[in-house]
Amino acid sequence: MNSQISELELTRTTHLASASPHVSKAVSSLSVEDDGTITSTATVSDQVNLNIENDITTRIANEAKIQHANISKIVKEKDFATLQNFGGIKGIAEALSTDLHSGIPGDEQDLHDRCSAVVSTTQAPTPSFFKLLRQSCFDWTVFLLFVCVILSTVFGIQQEGPSNGWLEGVVGMFAIIILVVVPTMRKYFSMPHPRNTSQMKTKVRRGGNLLHISPSDVVPGDIVCLELGSLVPADGLFVSTGESLVLEDGMKFPTVDDSNPFLVYGARVVNGNGRMLVTCVGMKTTLGELMGQVRCTPNQDQLPAQLDNLSTRLQNVGLLITIFMTVVLIIRSVVLKVNEYPGLQADQFKAKPTASEELINVIGRFFMKSSGQISVLAMYLPLLIVGLAEGVPFSVALAINYWTKTTLSGKASAQRILACFTMGCVSNICIGDGLTLNPVIEVDVSCDGDQIIDTESVAGINRHVREALYKGISTPLLMPSSPCSSTEHRVLLPWAKSNLGMDNENLLQNCTIVGSEKLSTDEEASGVLMKDNETGDMCFYWNGPATTILPMCSEYYDSKGTTKLMDEQKKRDFKEIMGNMQSKHLKTIAFAYKKIDALMPEEGNSLILIGLLGVKCCTETMEALEVLQKAGVDIIQFPKDKESVLSEGESPVYGMGRPADKLHTLQRLKEEGHVVAMVGARTNETPALKEADVGIAIGTCLSEMAREGSDLIIPDCSLSFLVNIIRIGRCIHYNIQKYIQVELTMNISLLVTISITTMSSGHGTVGAIEVVWANMVVTLCGLALLVEPPTEEQMAKPPVKQTESLITKAMWRNILLQALYQAAILVTFQSKYKALPGINEKIMESIVFSSYVLCQVFNQVSSRELEKKNVFRGILRTRWLWVAVGVSITMQVGFVEIAHKVAGNARLNWAQWGVGLLIAMVSWPIDLAGKCVWGVIMKIRILESDIGSTSMRSSAVSESASNRELLV
C-alpha cells in the first residue's frame, strides 16, 4: 500500500511540474544558444532540440496516462484510504487540472485533450423503415419478377392493346410490392426501438459557467451538478457541499457523502443535491469495461434467420420448377408441333426471318394473354413466390405477437418481440445478487435436540457445524444426477447462503464430488460422497426424512461443535423436536455424515447427526421448481458482490458474485451450448443482461441501464411467472412447427400438381385466382394451429436447442407423405375423370380445386401431432381449430358458388362435394399408416443395433476366453 501511495504521489508531482513552462524555456534557450554559436550545425541542433522536446512530451503524456489510470483505479476499487493519501478530492482535482468551483477551462483545445470514447449501453440504433425498404429492393427475386412484369406488360400491350394489355403487369407489380413492403414492415416492427435520449441533458460547470450538455459530451475533470432525478453520467467523486446523495441502483439505495464519495456511472439520484468530479468516462468506466467484454450476440435472431432461409429455399424451388415448366412447354410447342397450349402456337415458329425474332416471339407468347387466359409463367411465378416467401413469416410474426401480449398483458413488457419465444429454449436461469425468486420460507433448526433455533440465531452455531450443514444442503445440487437432488434443496440453498455464511465458491474449490448413492430400501434418503482436496479426507453426507436418517446415527453435534454419543434418551429428545416441527406443518429433514476410507461404504448405523431442519415453503413455488426440474432448466443464484478469489486468467466458478464473474459465467454457459436467461436489476448487471439470450429486469426500482439493456421488464416477478413464460415459449415453438408442416404440404402438393398437369396437358387445372384463394384460406385458418394452448407434455421435454432445424425428420415424413398423396389423387382424378358418369371438364376442375383446399383443412387436424398417432387427443379444448375448420369449409363452398355465377365455373352437387370430402378425409388414415410404418422401422433399427452390440460383446468375450485357453 505504501509503495502504491508513493507511486501516486510521484506521478502527481511529476505531472504538476510538467505544467510549468521552465522546461520549454530551457529547450528554447538551448536552441538559440546552439543556433548562435554553431551556425554550420544549425540543422543538426534543431533536430536534436526537436527530439528532446518530443521525448519530454511523450514522457509527460505517458505519466499523465499512468496518473489517470491510478485515479480511475481508486474510484473503481473505492479505495478511500489511498484517496486520502493522494490529497483527497482536491488532490484529484489538481491532478486533473480542474477547479472545484469553476470547473475545467472548457476551450476547444482543452476539450480535445480530455475527450474519450463513450460507452453505449443502449440498444443499437434501429435502421429506418426506408433503409430497410431499400435493402429489400436489392434482391434477385425482386429483380427477376420485375423483368417478368416488364416483359408481360410490353408484350401484353402489343397484343391486347393499351386497354387490357397492362393487367398482367399490374398483377406482377402487386406481387413485387408485397415481396418488398411486407418483409420490410415485419423486420422493422420486430426490431427493438430504444427510447430517444437526445433530450437528456447534464448540467456541468466549465469556465465558471453553468452549461447544459449531452451526457455523452462529459469529459474527465468536468464538475457535474447532480439533482433529484439526475443520471450519473460517468464515474467520479462526490464534491462535498455539506449534503449527501441517495442513489437508486436496482434494489439498493446507497448513500454518497464525505465518507463514501464514490459515484458509478448509471445510478440515479433519488434524494439530495450535489456536485461530482468526473474521473473517467466511456469505455474507461466500470460499466464501460464490463460492456467491452460482452462478446456474444443473443440467439433471438436465429428464428427469423431460419424462416428467411426456409423462404429462400422455397422460392428457389418454385423458380426452378417454373423454369422447368417453361422449357418443357417450349419443347412441346416446337418439337411436337401440336396446338395444346393456347399461349404458344406452333405455327408461330414457321417462316421466322431470324433467330432473334423467333426468340422474341417465343418470349412474347409466354407473357401474353391468349384466348382470355393468363400465360403460365406470368400467372404462377409471382403468386407462388409471394405465397411461399411471406405466408410462413407473416403468420409466425402474428402468432408471436399474440402470445407475447396475452402472456405479458398487465404483468410485464417486452422490449424484444422474440423474448418470450426464446424463453422456451432456456436451459439456465441466472439470478443476480440481492434478488430471489424463491418465497420467504420458514426454517426451524435443531442441533442438540434440546431446543429449536430460529433463523436469526443460526449464526451463533459453531462454524464447523454450519459448514457441515451447508455441505449437506448444497452437495446434492452440485451433482445434478444425484438421486437426492430434490426441490427442498433448491429452496434451502438461498436460505443456507444467507444464514449459514457459506458459499459454493469455496466449497467447489476445496472439495470434489466423487459420487452419490441411494438407500437400498424404498426410503427417500440418499447421500453424496465428497473428498476434501486439502486434507484428502473422504466424507459421506446423508440427507432425507428425519424418521429415516435418525436411526442411522450413533452420534450427534451440539451447537458448540462437540461430538456426543446418541443414546436412547437423546433419540427421544430428537423425536420430540420432530413432533413439534410437524405440528407446525413443517417437513422434517435430517442431515448426517461420516468419515470413511472406502469409496462406497455399506449402509450402517454409525453416522454423525449434523442437525434437523423443519422446512415450509410456498406450494406455488415448490410446484414451479418441480416443473423446471422436469423441464431440464437449472437455476443459478449469484451471491452478493465480493472479491473473487481466482487468480488472473483462471476460469470462473458458477455462482460467483462479482459483475465480471456473472458475465464470465454466462459466457461459459453459452460456450457449452446452453441458452441462458439473466435476471437482474442493478447497473453493474447490465453487461450480463445484454450477454444473456434473454435479459430479464425485475422489480419496481430498476436502474436505468438495466432497464435499457433487458429484453423483458417484469415489475413483480415470481418463479411461477417465469415458468409460465417458458411454457408459452415452448408452445410457440411447437405450434410454429405444426404451421410450417401445413404450409409446406400445401405448397409442395400445389407445385407437384401444377407441374404434372401443365407439362402433360399444356395448362394447369388450378388457376391463378384459385392459387391466391388457397393460400389465403390456409394462411388465415392455419393460425388456429399457432394459437393452440400449451400442454404439460411440452414442459416434460428437454429445452429446445435453437441450433436445431425447425423442420425435423418426422415433419419431412408427414409433409412428403401428404403432399405425394394429394398430388397423386388429384392428378389421377384429372386424367381419369372422363370414365366417371356425370362429370365434365368444368366439374372436374371444381372437384380437383375443392378437394385440394379440403385436403389442407383436414391436414391441419393431422398436423396437431407431429409424431404421435392420435391426432384427436385434446381436440375438444382447441376451440379455434373447430372454428377454423368450419370457416374454411364454409368459405370454400361460398367461393365455388360465387365462381359459378361470376366466372361460369361448375357448381357441385352434394354427391360431388362428398367425393371431395372423402378425398380429404383419406389423409387421416394415410397419416396414421405413415406413423405406424415409421414406428416399426425405427423399432427394427433399434433392435438391429442392440443385436449388433450384443454380438460384438459376445465375440469379444469369446475371443478373450480363447486367448486365456491359449495362454494355459
ZAMARGU-4260 file (C-alpha; in steps of 0.2 Angstrom, whole numbers, plus 5000, padded with zeros to 4 digits):
<rodrens>
0) 5000/5000/5000 | 5014/5012/5004 | 5023/5009/4988 | 5007/5012/4979 | 5004/5028/4988
5) 5022/5034/4984 | 5020/5030/4966 | 5004/5040/4965 | 5012/5055/4974 | 5027/5054/4962
10) 5016/5053/4947 | 5005/5068/4953 | 5021/5078/4957 | 5029/5075/4940 | 5013/5079/4931
15) 5011/5095/4940 | 5029/5100/4937 | 5027/5097/4919 | 5013/5111/4918 | 5026/5124/4922
20) 5035/5132/4907 | 5053/5131/4913 | 5056/5115/4903 | 5051/5123/4886 | 5061/5139/4890
25) 5076/5129/4893 | 5074/5119/4877 | 5071/5136/4868 | 5086/5144/4875 | 5097/5129/4871
30) 5091/5131/4853 | 5095/5149/4852 | 5112/5147/4860 | 5117/5132/4849 | 5110/5141/4834
35) 5120/5157/4838 | 5136/5148/4842 | 5137/5134/4830 | 5129/5141/4814 | 5136/5127/4802
40) 5127/5114/4813 | 5110/5123/4815 | 5100/5110/4806 | 5108/5096/4817 | 5105/5106/4833
45) 5086/5109/4828 | 5084/5091/4826 | 5092/5087/4842 | 5081/5100/4851 | 5066/5093/4842
50) 5070/5076/4848 | 5072/5082/4866 | 5055/5091/4865 | 5047/5075/4858 | 5054/5065/4872
55) 5049/5076/4885 | 5031/5077/4878 | 5030/5059/4876 | 5036/5056/4894 | 5024/5069/4901
60) 5009/5061/4891 | 5014/5043/4897 | 5015/5049/4915 | 4998/5058/4913 | 4990/5042/4907
65) 4998/5032/4922 | 4991/5045/4934 | 4974/5045/4926 | 4974/5026/4927 | 4978/5026/4945
70) 4964/5039/4949 | 4952/5028/4939 | 4958/5013/4950 | 4955/5022/4966 | 4937/5026/4961
75) 4933/5009/4954 | 4940/5000/4969 | 4933/5013/4981 | 4949/5014/4990 | 4946/5028/5002
80) 4962/5027/5011 | 4973/5029/4995 | 4961/5043/4990 | 4965/5052/5007 | 4984/5049/5004
85) 4983/5056/4987 | 4976/5073/4994 | 4958/5069/4994 | 4946/5077/4981 | 4957/5092/4980
90) 4972/5082/4975 | 4962/5073/4962 | 4955/5089/4955 | 4973/5097/4955 | 4979/5081/4945
95) 4965/5083/4933 | 4968/5102/4931 | 4951/5106/4937 | 4944/5119/4948 | 4931/5113/4960
100) 4921/5129/4959 | 4923/5134/4941 | 4926/5118/4933 | 4938/5115/4918 | 4943/5129/4906
105) 4931/5121/4893 | 4940/5129/4877 | 4942/5119/4861 | 4959/5113/4864 | 4956/5108/4882
110) 4940/5098/4877 | 4950/5089/4863 | 4964/5084/4876 | 4951/5077/4888 | 4940/5068/4875
115) 4937/5050/4877 | 4927/5036/4870 | 4909/5035/4877 | 4901/5019/4882 | 4885/5013/4874
120) 4873/5003/4885 | 4858/5006/4875 | 4851/4996/4860 | 4860/4998/4843 | 4851/5012/4833
125) 4837/5005/4823 | 4838/5006/4805 | 4824/5017/4797 | 4810/5010/4788 | 4816/5017/4771
130) 4833/5010/4774 | 4826/4993/4776 | 4815/4996/4761 | 4830/4999/4750 | 4838/4983/4756
135) 4823/4973/4752 | 4823/4980/4734 | 4840/4974/4731 | 4835/4956/4729 | 4837/4944/4714
140) 4820/4938/4716 | 4813/4955/4715 | 4824/4959/4700 | 4818/4943/4691 | 4799/4947/4695
145) 4802/4965/4689 | 4809/4958/4672 | 4794/4947/4671 | 4782/4962/4674 | 4791/4972/4661
150) 4790/4959/4648 | 4772/4954/4652 | 4767/4972/4651 | 4776/4976/4634 | 4770/4961/4625
155) 4753/4962/4633 | 4750/4980/4627 | 4757/4975/4610 | 4745/4960/4608 | 4729/4966/4618
160) 4731/4985/4616 | 4733/4998/4630 | 4715/4995/4637 | 4719/4977/4643 | 4737/4973/4640
165) 4743/4981/4656 | 4733/4969/4668 | 4746/4956/4669 | 4759/4969/4673 | 4748/4975/4687
170) 4747/4958/4695 | 4766/4956/4694 | 4769/4973/4701 | 4757/4969/4716 | 4767/4954/4719
175) 4783/4964/4719 | 4775/4977/4731 | 4771/4963/4743 | 4788/4955/4742 | 4796/4971/4746
180) 4784/4980/4758 | 4778/4966/4769 | 4796/4959/4774 | 4801/4977/4777 | 4787/4980/4789
185) 4790/4963/4798 | 4808/4967/4801 | 4805/4985/4806 | 4792/4981/4819 | 4802/4966/4826
190) 4817/4977/4829 | 4819/4985/4846 | 4816/5003/4847 | 4825/5011/4861 | 4818/5027/4868
195) 4825/5044/4862 | 4838/5050/4874 | 4843/5065/4864 | 4833/5077/4875 | 4843/5071/4891
200) 4854/5085/4897 | 4868/5086/4910 | 4872/5101/4920 | 4891/5105/4921 | 4902/5120/4926
205) 4915/5125/4913 | 4925/5141/4914 | 4914/5146/4929 | 4898/5145/4918 | 4883/5133/4920
210) 4881/5123/4904 | 4868/5110/4898 | 4876/5097/4888 | 4873/5079/4882 | 4879/5065/4894
215) 4890/5059/4880 | 4899/5075/4880 | 4905/5074/4898 | 4924/5073/4899 | 4936/5069/4913
220) 4938/5083/4925 | 4921/5090/4922 | 4911/5096/4938 | 4893/5089/4936 | 4879/5096/4945
225) 4868/5082/4952 | 4850/5085/4957 | 4834/5074/4961 | 4831/5063/4946 | 4848/5065/4938
230) 4858/5051/4930 | 4876/5049/4935 | 4884/5051/4918 | 4901/5044/4922 | 4912/5038/4936
235) 4918/5051/4948 | 4919/5058/4966 | 4907/5067/4976 | 4912/5085/4980 | 4907/5089/4997
240) 4894/5103/4999 | 4888/5099/5017 | 4874/5087/5010 | 4873/5069/5004 | 4865/5060/4989
245) 4854/5045/4990 | 4856/5034/4974 | 4845/5021/4966 | 4853/5006/4959 | 4841/4992/4957
250) 4835/4986/4974 | 4849/4995/4983 | 4849/5014/4989 | 4867/5018/4993 | 4871/5035/5002
255) 4885/5045/4995 | 4894/5058/5007 | 4911/5063/5013 | 4915/5046/5020 | 4909/5037/5004
260) 4912/5049/4990 | 4912/5036/4975 | 4900/5038/4961 | 4897/5025/4947 | 4890/5028/4930
265) 4872/5023/4928 | 4864/5026/4945 | 4850/5039/4948 | 4849/5052/4961 | 4833/5049/4972
270) 4837/5062/4986 | 4848/5076/4988 | 4859/5088/4978 | 4877/5089/4975 | 4892/5090/4963
275) 4903/5077/4956 | 4921/5077/4949 | 4922/5066/4934 | 4937/5055/4934 | 4933/5043/4919
280) 4920/5042/4905 | 4915/5030/4892 | 4923/5013/4890 | 4935/5018/4904 | 4921/5017/4917
285) 4917/5002/4927 | 4902/4999/4917 | 4911/5003/4901 | 4925/4990/4904 | 4912/4977/4908
290) 4902/4981/4892 | 4918/4979/4882 | 4919/4961/4887 | 4901/4957/4880 | 4906/4947/4865
295) 4891/4936/4861 | 4875/4942/4852 | 4859/4935/4858 | 4851/4920/4850 | 4835/4928/4847
300) 4839/4932/4828 | 4840/4913/4824 | 4821/4911/4822 | 4820/4925/4808 | 4836/4918/4800
305) 4828/4901/4799 | 4812/4907/4792 | 4821/4918/4779 | 4832/4903/4775 | 4816/4892/4773
310) 4808/4905/4762 | 4823/4907/4751 | 4824/4889/4748 | 4806/4888/4744 | 4807/4902/4732
315) 4822/4894/4723 | 4812/4878/4721 | 4797/4887/4714 | 4808/4896/4702 | 4817/4881/4696
320) 4800/4872/4694 | 4793/4887/4684 | 4808/4887/4673 | 4807/4869/4670 | 4789/4870/4666
325) 4793/4884/4653 | 4807/4873/4645 | 4795/4858/4643 | 4781/4869/4636 | 4793/4876/4623
330) 4799/4859/4618 | 4780/4853/4617 | 4776/4868/4605 | 4792/4867/4594 | 4795/4849/4593
335) 4778/4841/4594 | 4770/4854/4583 | 4754/4852/4592 | 4741/4865/4597 | 4740/4860/4616
340) 4745/4876/4624 | 4735/4891/4619 | 4748/4904/4625 | 4761/4897/4612 | 4756/4891/4595
345) 4767/4880/4584 | 4764/4890/4568 | 4772/4905/4576 | 4789/4897/4573 | 4786/4895/4555
350) 4795/4906/4542 | 4804/4916/4555 | 4816/4928/4546 | 4829/4927/4560 | 4833/4918/4576
355) 4831/4934/4586 | 4814/4937/4580 | 4809/4919/4584 | 4816/4921/4602 | 4806/4937/4604
360) 4790/4929/4598 | 4793/4914/4610 | 4796/4925/4625 | 4781/4936/4620 | 4769/4921/4619
365) 4774/4916/4636 | 4770/4934/4643 | 4754/4937/4633 | 4736/4933/4635 | 4728/4921/4623
370) 4710/4916/4622 | 4707/4926/4638 | 4719/4916/4649 | 4734/4922/4658 | 4750/4913/4652
375) 4758/4900/4663 | 4774/4910/4668 | 4765/4926/4671 | 4752/4918/4681 | 4761/4906/4693
380) 4778/4914/4695 | 4773/4929/4705 | 4759/4921/4715 | 4770/4906/4720 | 4785/4916/4725
385) 4774/4928/4736 | 4764/4914/4744 | 4780/4904/4748 | 4790/4919/4754 | 4778/4928/4765
390) 4765/4915/4771 | 4775/4907/4785 | 4785/4923/4792 | 4769/4934/4792 | 4759/4921/4801
395) 4773/4917/4813 | 4775/4935/4817 | 4756/4937/4821 | 4757/4922/4832 | 4772/4928/4842
400) 4764/4945/4845 | 4748/4937/4850 | 4756/4925/4863 | 4768/4939/4869 | 4753/4951/4873
405) 4742/4938/4880 | 4756/4932/4892 | 4763/4948/4897 | 4747/4959/4897 | 4747/4969/4913
410) 4761/4960/4921 | 4777/4964/4910 | 4783/4972/4895 | 4794/4965/4881 | 4807/4976/4873
415) 4811/4962/4861 | 4797/4954/4852 | 4806/4937/4852 | 4810/4937/4870 | 4795/4925/4875
420) 4799/4913/4861 | 4817/4912/4866 | 4812/4908/4884 | 4806/4892/4878 | 4824/4887/4873
425) 4831/4892/4890 | 4841/4879/4899 | 4848/4890/4913 | 4841/4905/4923 | 4854/4915/4932
430) 4848/4927/4946 | 4858/4942/4951 | 4863/4946/4969 | 4850/4954/4980 | 4836/4946/4971
435) 4827/4930/4974 | 4813/4921/4965 | 4811/4909/4980 | 4797/4913/4993 | 4800/4918/5011
440) 4802/4901/5018 | 4800/4895/5037 | 4815/4885/5043 | 4817/4878/5061 | 4834/4871/5066
445) 4839/4859/5080 | 4857/4853/5083 | 4857/4846/5100 | 4839/4840/5102 | 4836/4851/5117
450) 4828/4866/5108 | 4823/4874/5091 | 4834/4888/5085 | 4826/4901/5075 | 4834/4908/5059
455) 4840/4924/5067 | 4851/4914/5080 | 4858/4901/5067 | 4874/4912/5065 | 4878/4908/5084
460) 4880/4889/5080 | 4898/4883/5079 | 4906/4886/5062 | 4911/4868/5060 | 4893/4863/5062
465) 4887/4876/5050 | 4899/4871/5037 | 4894/4853/5038 | 4876/4858/5037 | 4879/4869/5022
470) 4888/4854/5013 | 4874/4843/5017 | 4861/4855/5009 | 4872/4860/4994 | 4881/4844/4988
475) 4866/4836/4980 | 4863/4852/4969 | 4882/4851/4964 | 4879/4834/4956 | 4863/4836/4946
480) 4862/4817/4943 | 4862/4813/4961 | 4846/4804/4967 | 4845/4816/4982 | 4843/4832/4972
485) 4826/4837/4977 | 4815/4853/4977 | 4818/4856/4995 | 4837/4858/4992 | 4834/4871/4979
490) 4823/4881/4991 | 4835/4879/5006 | 4851/4884/4996 | 4847/4903/4996 | 4842/4901/5014
495) 4859/4892/5018 | 4869/4905/5009 | 4861/4920/5019 | 4860/4912/5036 | 4875/4900/5037
500) 4888/4912/5030 | 4894/4899/5017 | 4895/4899/4998 | 4898/4886/4984 | 4913/4896/4978
505) 4925/4889/4992 | 4916/4873/4993 | 4919/4869/4974 | 4937/4874/4976 | 4941/4865/4992
510) 4931/4849/4989 | 4927/4836/4975 | 4911/4827/4972 | 4915/4809/4970 | 4899/4800/4968
515) 4881/4798/4975 | 4871/4783/4982 | 4853/4779/4987 | 4847/4768/5001 | 4844/4750/4995
520) 4826/4752/5003 | 4812/4762/4996 | 4816/4776/5008 | 4820/4794/5001 | 4836/4796/5010
525) 4852/4796/4999 | 4870/4803/5001 | 4884/4811/4991 | 4902/4806/4993 | 4914/4821/4995
530) 4933/4822/4995 | 4942/4837/5004 | 4956/4842/4992 | 4967/4850/5006 | 4966/4835/5019
535) 4961/4821/5007 | 4948/4816/5019 | 4933/4806/5012 | 4916/4811/5019 | 4899/4804/5015
540) 4885/4816/5018 | 4867/4809/5020 | 4851/4818/5020 | 4832/4813/5020 | 4817/4811/5031
545) 4821/4813/5049 | 4812/4796/5053 | 4824/4788/5041 | 4841/4796/5045 | 4839/4797/5064
550) 4840/4778/5067 | 4856/4778/5056 | 4865/4790/5068 | 4876/4784/5083 | 4882/4802/5087
555) 4877/4820/5085 | 4884/4838/5085 | 4879/4850/5098 | 4878/4869/5094 | 4896/4871/5100
560) 4903/4858/5088 | 4906/4845/5101 | 4903/4827/5095 | 4892/4817/5108 | 4885/4800/5109
565) 4867/4797/5103 | 4859/4787/5117 | 4841/4782/5118 | 4836/4797/5128 | 4843/4809/5115
570) 4834/4800/5102 | 4818/4803/5111 | 4823/4821/5113 | 4825/4822/5094 | 4809/4814/5091
575) 4800/4826/5102 | 4808/4840/5092 | 4802/4832/5076 | 4785/4831/5083 | 4785/4850/5087
580) 4791/4854/5069 | 4777/4843/5062 | 4764/4851/5072 | 4768/4867/5063 | 4766/4858/5047
585) 4785/4858/5043 | 4793/4845/5033 | 4807/4837/5044 | 4824/4834/5035 | 4839/4826/5044
590) 4857/4829/5039 | 4871/4817/5044 | 4889/4812/5038 | 4903/4800/5042 | 4922/4800/5038
595) 4926/4784/5028 | 4940/4775/5020 | 4932/4766/5006 | 4924/4775/4991 | 4907/4767/4993
600) 4904/4761/5011 | 4890/4750/5016 | 4875/4757/5025 | 4876/4757/5043 | 4871/4765/5060
605) 4887/4775/5063 | 4883/4792/5056 | 4885/4808/5065 | 4869/4819/5065 | 4873/4837/5060
610) 4855/4843/5063 | 4837/4843/5060 | 4828/4856/5049 | 4809/4859/5048 | 4805/4867/5031
615) 4789/4875/5025 | 4788/4885/5009 | 4776/4891/4996 | 4767/4877/4987 | 4766/4888/4971
620) 4785/4890/4971 | 4788/4872/4975 | 4777/4867/4960 | 4787/4879/4949 | 4803/4872/4955
625) 4797/4854/4951 | 4791/4859/4934 | 4808/4867/4930 | 4817/4852/4936 | 4807/4841/4925
630) 4809/4853/4910 | 4828/4852/4912 | 4830/4871/4917 | 4843/4874/4930 | 4843/4890/4942
635) 4860/4898/4947 | 4859/4910/4961 | 4873/4923/4962 | 4879/4928/4979 | 4882/4946/4985
640) 4896/4956/4977 | 4913/4952/4984 | 4930/4950/4978 | 4935/4935/4968 | 4947/4923/4975
645) 4953/4917/4957 | 4969/4922/4950 | 4971/4931/4934 | 4966/4920/4919 | 4958/4907/4929
650) 4941/4901/4924 | 4926/4907/4935 | 4916/4896/4945 | 4897/4896/4943 | 4889/4906/4956
655) 4902/4919/4960 | 4896/4937/4964 | 4906/4950/4956 | 4899/4958/4940 | 4914/4951/4929
660) 4911/4934/4937 | 4892/4935/4932 | 4897/4940/4914 | 4910/4926/4913 | 4898/4913/4920
665) 4885/4917/4906 | 4899/4917/4893 | 4905/4900/4899 | 4887/4893/4899 | 4884/4899/4881
670) 4900/4891/4875 | 4894/4875/4882 | 4878/4876/4871 | 4866/4882/4884 | 4853/4896/4881
675) 4854/4907/4896 | 4841/4919/4904 | 4848/4933/4916 | 4838/4941/4930 | 4844/4957/4937
680) 4840/4975/4942 | 4857/4984/4945 | 4868/4994/4934 | 4883/4983/4935 | 4872/4968/4929
685) 4868/4977/4913 | 4883/4968/4904 | 4876/4951/4910 | 4859/4956/4904 | 4865/4960/4887
690) 4876/4945/4886 | 4861/4933/4890 | 4850/4926/4877 | 4836/4934/4887 | 4839/4948/4899
695) 4825/4950/4912 | 4825/4966/4923 | 4813/4964/4938 | 4807/4975/4951 | 4800/4992/4953
700) 4816/5000/4957 | 4826/4996/4941 | 4842/5005/4936 | 4841/5015/4920 | 4855/5004/4912
705) 4847/4988/4917 | 4830/4993/4910 | 4838/4998/4893 | 4849/4983/4892 | 4835/4970/4896
710) 4823/4961/4884 | 4809/4958/4897 | 4804/4970/4911 | 4794/4962/4925 | 4789/4974/4939
715) 4783/4960/4951 | 4791/4944/4946 | 4789/4927/4954 | 4796/4910/4949 | 4779/4903/4943
720) 4778/4918/4931 | 4794/4914/4923 | 4789/4896/4922 | 4773/4902/4913 | 4784/4912/4900
725) 4795/4896/4897 | 4779/4886/4895 | 4772/4899/4882 | 4789/4899/4873 | 4789/4881/4871
730) 4771/4881/4865 | 4775/4894/4852 | 4790/4884/4845 | 4780/4868/4843 | 4765/4877/4836
735) 4777/4885/4823 | 4782/4868/4818 | 4764/4862/4815 | 4760/4878/4805 | 4776/4875/4794
740) 4771/4857/4791 | 4754/4863/4784 | 4761/4877/4773 | 4775/4866/4766 | 4762/4852/4762
745) 4751/4864/4753 | 4764/4872/4743 | 4773/4856/4738 | 4757/4847/4733 | 4752/4863/4723
750) 4769/4863/4714 | 4769/4845/4710 | 4751/4845/4704 | 4753/4861/4693 | 4769/4854/4686
755) 4762/4837/4681 | 4746/4844/4674 | 4754/4859/4665 | 4768/4849/4657 | 4756/4835/4652
760) 4741/4844/4645 | 4748/4862/4642 | 4738/4871/4655 | 4735/4870/4674 | 4719/4864/4682
765) 4721/4876/4697 | 4721/4894/4690 | 4729/4910/4697 | 4714/4916/4707 | 4712/4898/4715
770) 4730/4899/4720 | 4728/4915/4729 | 4712/4909/4737 | 4720/4893/4743 | 4735/4902/4751
775) 4723/4915/4759 | 4712/4901/4767 | 4727/4891/4773 | 4736/4906/4780 | 4722/4913/4789
780) 4714/4897/4795 | 4731/4889/4799 | 4733/4902/4813 | 4722/4891/4823 | 4737/4879/4825
785) 4748/4894/4830 | 4737/4898/4845 | 4734/4881/4852 | 4736/4881/4871 | 4752/4873/4879
790) 4752/4856/4886 | 4761/4848/4901 | 4770/4836/4889 | 4779/4851/4881 | 4787/4855/4898
795) 4792/4837/4901 | 4804/4838/4886 | 4821/4845/4887 | 4824/4863/4882 | 4823/4866/4863
800) 4840/4869/4855 | 4840/4885/4844 | 4853/4877/4833 | 4841/4863/4828 | 4832/4864/4812
805) 4814/4869/4813 | 4809/4855/4801 | 4813/4838/4809 | 4813/4821/4801 | 4796/4817/4807
810) 4789/4833/4799 | 4798/4829/4782 | 4790/4812/4784 | 4772/4819/4786 | 4775/4833/4773
815) 4781/4821/4759 | 4768/4808/4763 | 4753/4820/4762 | 4760/4830/4748 | 4763/4815/4737
820) 4745/4808/4741 | 4737/4824/4737 | 4746/4826/4721 | 4743/4808/4716 | 4725/4808/4719
825) 4721/4825/4711 | 4732/4821/4695 | 4724/4804/4694 | 4706/4811/4696 | 4710/4824/4682
830) 4717/4811/4670 | 4703/4798/4673 | 4688/4809/4676 | 4680/4805/4659 | 4677/4787/4665
835) 4666/4794/4679 | 4647/4797/4674 | 4640/4815/4675 | 4657/4823/4676 | 4663/4835/4663
840) 4679/4845/4662 | 4672/4860/4672 | 4665/4849/4685 | 4682/4840/4686 | 4691/4856/4689
845) 4679/4862/4703 | 4681/4845/4711 | 4700/4845/4710 | 4701/4863/4717 | 4689/4860/4731
850) 4697/4843/4736 | 4714/4852/4736 | 4708/4865/4748 | 4699/4852/4759 | 4714/4842/4760
855) 4723/4857/4768 | 4709/4859/4780 | 4710/4841/4786 | 4728/4841/4786 | 4728/4855/4799
860) 4720/4842/4811 | 4733/4829/4806 | 4747/4842/4810 | 4741/4844/4828 | 4753/4829/4832
865) 4769/4828/4823 | 4775/4811/4830 | 4760/4803/4840 | 4747/4793/4831 | 4732/4800/4840
870) 4729/4817/4832 | 4712/4819/4840 | 4718/4819/4858 | 4714/4836/4867 | 4705/4842/4851
875) 4690/4847/4861 | 4699/4861/4871 | 4706/4868/4854 | 4690/4878/4850 | 4699/4889/4837
880) 4703/4874/4827 | 4685/4869/4826 | 4681/4887/4821 | 4695/4887/4808 | 4689/4870/4800
885) 4671/4877/4800 | 4675/4893/4792 | 4687/4885/4779 | 4673/4873/4773 | 4660/4887/4773
890) 4672/4899/4763 | 4676/4886/4750 | 4658/4882/4747 | 4654/4901/4745 | 4669/4903/4733
895) 4663/4889/4722 | 4645/4896/4722 | 4652/4914/4718 | 4664/4907/4704 | 4649/4899/4696
900) 4639/4915/4695 | 4654/4926/4691 | 4666/4916/4680 | 4654/4902/4674 | 4663/4888/4684
905) 4654/4872/4688 | 4643/4871/4703 | 4645/4855/4713 | 4630/4844/4720 | 4630/4835/4736
910) 4637/4819/4729 | 4652/4829/4721 | 4655/4838/4737 | 4655/4821/4746 | 4669/4815/4734
915) 4679/4830/4739 | 4677/4827/4757 | 4681/4808/4755 | 4697/4813/4746 | 4702/4825/4760
920) 4697/4813/4774 | 4708/4799/4767 | 4723/4810/4773 | 4719/4805/4791 | 4722/4786/4789
925) 4736/4790/4777 | 4745/4800/4791 | 4741/4786/4804 | 4748/4772/4792 | 4764/4783/4789
930) 4767/4785/4808 | 4764/4766/4811 | 4776/4761/4797 | 4789/4773/4803 | 4787/4767/4821
935) 4790/4749/4815 | 4805/4754/4805 | 4813/4763/4820 | 4810/4748/4832 | 4818/4737/4819
940) 4833/4748/4818 | 4835/4749/4837 | 4833/4730/4838 | 4847/4728/4825 | 4858/4740/4834
945) 4855/4731/4850 | 4859/4714/4842 | 4874/4721/4834 | 4881/4727/4850 | 4877/4711/4859
950) 4885/4701/4846 | 4901/4712/4847 | 4901/4710/4866 | 4899/4691/4864 | 4913/4690/4851
955) 4924/4700/4862 | 4921/4688/4877 | 4924/4673/4866 | 4940/4680/4859 | 4946/4684/4877
960) 4941/4666/4883 | 4951/4659/4868 | 4966/4669/4872 | 4965/4663/4890 | 4965/4645/4884
965) 4980/4648/4873 | 4989/4655/4887 | 4985/4640/4898
</rodrens>
